[in-house]
Amino acid sequence: MALLIQSKLVLIAVLSVTLWATLCLSRSVHEDSMEVSHEMWMNQHGRVYKDNAEKEKRFQIFKQNVEFIESFNKAGTKAYKVGVNAFADLTNDEFKSSRNGYRSYASYGPLMVRSSSSFRYENVTAAPTSMDWRQKGAVTPIKDQGQCGCCWAFSAVAAMEGITKLSTGKLISLSEQELVDCDTSGEDQGCEGGLMDNAFQFIKQNGGLTTEANYPYQGTDSTCNSGKASNNAAKINGYEDVPANDENALLKAVTKQPVSVAIDASGSAFQFYSGGVFTGDCGTELDHGVTAVGYGESDGSKFWLVKNSWGSSWGEDGYIRMQRDIDAKEGLCGIAMEPSYPTA
């Protein structure tokens, strides 16, 4: 009997060692596979690190992000998917600090309030069931703000490109860099953030905006080139704010032209969004400026069609469809809180 018990104990020990070795091998294979994936990702995106310590740090962040992406998609609890993109070696805090940059009115305190100007689309009643300003030739190709927190400039320019097309018949790619370099005497501070309303006011006061070709985007703060900036290619008469916290009012405006909107784009799900109707999670701490260029419905889910400025490899070729007509008056991610549009 003692011999039998001893034999069982030996067998258990052997099985335990074998299981431990198998688990270690599995972890090793997973680690090796992840390292290969990281190397391939680095080659794909031209990523080079300054030393091995930085590479190891970025690898660990990459691995955590990939595991989040795989777990999120496997759960299948949302109507949208996330995927590995060019931002996979950044923590969410790093990503937000470099890619966002909208300074909401609330961040300035009670002395900073939205305009009380009229809303010209108040009486719009015949809104179509869907709208896509891309199909009407009023949207330029997706742009990339890079490591500069000037989303506010890209949002304002996209809205201005839209109204310019509608008023003149010409779609012109306009200069974000002019705003980054020259619109710096007020709240707008280049890569350090700003507001679309202030950008519209600057454009009006300075007689317009020049072209992207004449004043190309650099992705950094620089000194204003007044010579280039004086060569205006398009102008606006001013801007209007859409009534706050009213998705129906926003719909009326987007029916008529592309509209600048601010959203809460924090969270890993937004960072790695790859497709589908985005339903959150997100709050209403507005930190990113984008442009609503349409709306529609997909499989029973109403959505806003939103142009982003993170390059065409993010989301649906640079766009995101965000859930529309939710219960909260602010709209998903606060999209209905501070919309505005330029006027021709």
N, C-alpha and C positions, 0 to 999 in steps of 0.2 A: 504493500500500500504506500509506504514511504517513497519507494522508487517511482511509483506511478505519479504521486504528487510532485516529486522532483522533476520528472519528465515534463509534466504539464507546465510547471513554472518555467522551465527552460524554453518550452515551445512559446509560451506567452512572451517571454523576453525576446526571443528571436523575432516573433511577429511584430512586437513593439518597435524593435530596431529597424525592421524592414519597412514598417509604416512610416517611421520617422525619416528614414532614408528616402522613401518615395515622396513624402511631402517636401523634403529639402530639395530633391531633384526637380519636383514640380515647380517650386518657387524659383529654382535656378533657371529652369527652362523659361518660365514666365519673365524673369528678369532679363535673360538673354534676348528673348523675343522683343521685349520692350526697348532694349538698347538698340536693337536692329531697327525697330520702328522709328526711334528717335533719330538715328543716323540718316535714315531715308527722309524723314521730315526735314532735317537740317539741310540736306541737299536740295530738296524740293523748294525750300523757301530761302535758300542762300544764307542760312544762319551760321555765323562764325563767332565763337566765344573767345574771350581774351586769354583764358588759361583753363587748365583742367579743373580747378576748383569751381570756376564759374560754370563750366560745362556740367559738372556733377550736380550743382545746385539746380541748373535748368532742367537736367534730366529728371530729377526727383519731382519737380513741379509738373513737367510733361507727363510723367507716369501717373501722378495723382489726377491730373485733368483727364487723361485717357480713361482711367478707371471710373471717374465720374460720368463721362460720356457713355461708356459701355453700360454702366449700371442704370443710368437714366433711360436709355433707349430700351434696355431689356425689361424694365418695369412696365413700359408702355401705358402709363397712366395719363399722358398728355396727348393732345392732338397734333403736336409738333415734334420734330426731332432735333437733336443736337449732333455736332460732328467735329472731328479734329480739323482745325483750320490754322491760319497763320499766327494765331494768338495762343497756341497750346503750351508754350513754355513760360507764360506769364501768370502770376497769381491774379485773382480778380481785382485786388486793390491796385496792383501795378497797371493792369489793363485800364481800369477806370481813370486813374490819374493821368494817363497819356492819351486816351482816346475820347474821353468825354470833355466837358468844359463849358456847359451851359450854366450861366449864373442866373438862377431864378429870381423873380422879383422878391420873393420871401427872404432870400439870402441877404438882401440889402436893408431889410428892416422896414418899418412903417412909412418912412419918408419916400420910399421908392414904390410908386403905384403905376398900374397900367393906364394906358390912354383911355379917355372917355369919349373918343371919337365915334362917329356914327358907324353903323353896321349896314352897309349898302345891300346886303343880301337877305335882310330880315324878311322880306316879303316873297322870297322864292318858295314856290309851292310845287312845281313840277320837276322834282329831282328824279333823274333816271334811276333804275334799280342798280346800275353799276356805272362806274366811271374809271377810265384809265387814261391819264393825260399823256402817257407814253405813246399810245396809239394815235393820238392827235398831234404828235410831233412837237410837244411842248416840254419835253424832258431831255436833257443832255445825258450822255453816258455816265455811268457810275464813276465817281472820283474817290480818291483816297487821301484823307487828311494826314496820314502817317502819325508820327509820335508828337503831334502838336494838338493841344486842346482847343482847337478853333472850330469845333463842330458848328458853332453859332454862325460863322462866316459861310460855311458850306450850305447850311439850311437857308440862310437869307439869299444867297446867290441862286440856289435852285429855284426858290420861289420867284425871284426876279427874272430868271431866264424864262420861266413859264409865262409871266405876264407880258414880257417883251415879245414873245412869240405870238401871244393872243392880240397884242395891240399893233404890232408891226408886220406880222407874218414871217418874221425871221427868227430862227432858233440860233442864238449866239452863246457860246461858252464864255462866261464872264469870269473875272478875276477874283478869287478868294484872297490871293496874296495882297492885293491892294488894301483890302479891309484889314488884314493881319498887320500890315506895315503902317497904314495911314490913319486908321480909325482907332486912335489910342489916347485921345484927350479926355475921354469920359470913362464910362464903365467898361467898355470893350478894351481888352488888353491882350490882343493877339493870341498866342498859344496858352495864355493864362486864363482864358475864358472870356465870355461876353454874352450879349443878348441879341436876338434877331431884330427886335424893335429898334434898338440903338443903331444897328447896322443900317436899317432902312432910313433912319433919320439922317445918318451920316451921308448916305448915298444921295438923298434928296438935297441936302445942303451943299454938297460938293459937285452938283450938276450931273451926276451919273457915275458909271463904273466902266472901266476899260475891259478889254478882252483878256481871256486866259492866255492867248498867244502873245499878246503884247506885254503882259505882266504875269509870267508863269508862276505856278505854285512852287515854293521851296520847302515848305514844311517847317520853317523856323521863323522866329521874329527877326525882322531886319529894319533898316532905316527906310522911311517912305521915299520912293522914287517919284517925286512930283512931276517930272517930265512925262513918265509913262502914265501916271495917274490922271494927267490932264487930258489925255486922249480918250475921251468918253465915247463908248460905243452904244450905251443904252442908258436911259434915265427913268426915274419914277417921280410921281407927284407927291408921294407920301406913303402912308400905310394905315391900316385899320386893325384893331384888335377884334377878334371873334369873341362874343360874349362868353365869359368863363363858365366852365363846368356844365356845358350844354352840347352833347354830341349831335343833337339835331341841328344846332346852329353851325357846328363844324361841318356837318354834311352839306348844308346849304352853300357854304363857302367853297368846299372842295368840288362841288358841282360846277362852280364857275371858274376856278383856277387852282393851281398848286398852292398849298398853304404851309407856312412854317409852323411846326409844332415842337413842343418840348416834352420829353418823357423821362421817366426813371429807368435808365438802362443799366442799373446795377444788377449783380447776380451772374453766376456762371452760366445759367441757362440762356441769358441774352448774349453773353460773350461767345457762346458756341452754337447759337441758333443756326440750323441748316435748312429748315424747310417746314411747311405746314402753317396752320393758323396758330400764332403764338397766343397763349392764354395766361401767361405769367408763370411763376410768381414774380411780382414786382410791387413796389409801393408807389408813392407819389412825391418822393424827394427828387424833384426835377433836376437832372444833371446832364442831359444830352439833347442837342438840337438836331432835328431831322425834318423831312418834308413829306407831308401827306400829298400824294400825287394820284389818289384814286380810292375807290372802295368797291366792295362787291360781296359775294356770298359763295361759299364752297361747302358742299355737303351739309347744308343747313346752318353753317357757321358764318355769321356776318363778319367782315373784316375791313380794316383800313389798309390800303396799299401805301407803304412808307419807303421812301428813298433814303438810304443811309450813306455815310461817307467813309466806310471802312474797306473800300475796295470790292471788286466783283467776286472775290473768292469767299466772302462772308455771306451767309444767308442764302436767299434765292437770287443768285447773281447780283448780290449787293442790296437786295430789297428784303423787307420783312412784311408779312401779313399779320396784323395785330387785331385781336378780337374787338369787335365793334358792338355798341349798344349793350353794355354790361349794366348791372344794377347800380354800381357806384356812379355818382354824378360826375366825378372827375375823369371818367373813362379809364380804360386799362392803362396802367403805368402813368396816369395823369395826363394822357394825350389831349384831353379837352380843357385843361386848366389854363394854358397861356398861348393859344394859337393866334397867329397874325398873318397878314398878307400885304404885299406892296400894291399900290394903286398907280395906274398909268394915267 
